[in-house]
Amino acid sequence: MNMQVVKWFLDLAMGISFMLSFVTGFFKFTFLMRVIGLVDLVLPLALMSDIHDWSGLALGFFVAAHLVLNRSWIIYMTRRILSYEKSYNVRK
């Protein structure tokens, strides 16, 4: 399979797991629910907690795989930026 397609599916999986974790985390945060006026909404919090936990673990796995697949670009850019700072004596 083409590596670009693999990276695209990995990014898609990261986005989906992030959205699942974000939305379930938002609904688990009861203070926000009261602020926006959803106090009468009954939600299956045990199921949402499980979805939140598993999607968070999946997101961590996908991010780790993303970093491994893009490690050559990360190393290249880090070296390029560090060598730029050394050669031009950039001050912060």
N, C-alpha and C positions, 0 to 999 in steps of 0.2 A: 504494500500500500504506500502511496505517496506520503512523505513526511509532512507536507503542508496540510494534507487532509487530516492526518493524525493530530496535528497541532490545533486545527480548527475544531475538531470534535472535542479535544481536551479543553479548549477555551469555552466551548458551548457547555460542556459539563460543569466547568467552574462557574459559569454564569447562572446556570440552573440551580446548582447547590447553594450558591450565594443567595439567590432570591428566596429559596426555601428557608434557609437559615434566617435571613433578615425578616421575612414576613412572619414566621412563627415566633421569632424573638420579639418582634413588635407586639404581637398579640399576647405574649407571655408577660410583657411589661405592663402590669395593671394600672400604673399611674397614668400612662399615656392613654389607656382605654378610657379612664375617667375624664381626662382632660378633653378628649374629642367627643365625649358624650355617649360612649357605647357601654353604659353600665348595665343595661338589661340584656346584653348579648351573652348567651350561654355557649361556651366553646368547650370542646373536648380537650382540656388542657393536658391530660396524660398523653394522649396521642400526639398533640402538638409538641410536647416536650420530647417525645421519642423522635419525631421527625426533625426537630431542631438539633438534637444531639447527633443523629446519624448524618444529617446533611452537613453539619459542621465538621465531622470526621472526614466525610467524603471531600469536602472543600480543602481540608488540609492535605489529603492525599493528592488531589488534583494539582494543588499549588506546588507540592514537592515534585511531582512528575513534570510540571511545566518548567520548573527551574532546571531540572536535569536535562530536559530536551533542548533548552535554550542556553545551556551552560557555556557553549563556545562563544555565543554572542555576548553574554554577560562578561566573560573573561576578556574578550576583545575590547569592549567598551570601557571596562575598568582600566585596562592597561593604557588605552588611548587617552583617557581623561587624566590618569596619573602622570603619564609622560608629557602631556600638554602643560600641566601645572609645573612640572620640573623644568621643562625647556623654556617656558615663558615667565617663570617666577611669579605666578598668579597669587595675589594676596586676597585674603577674605576680609 
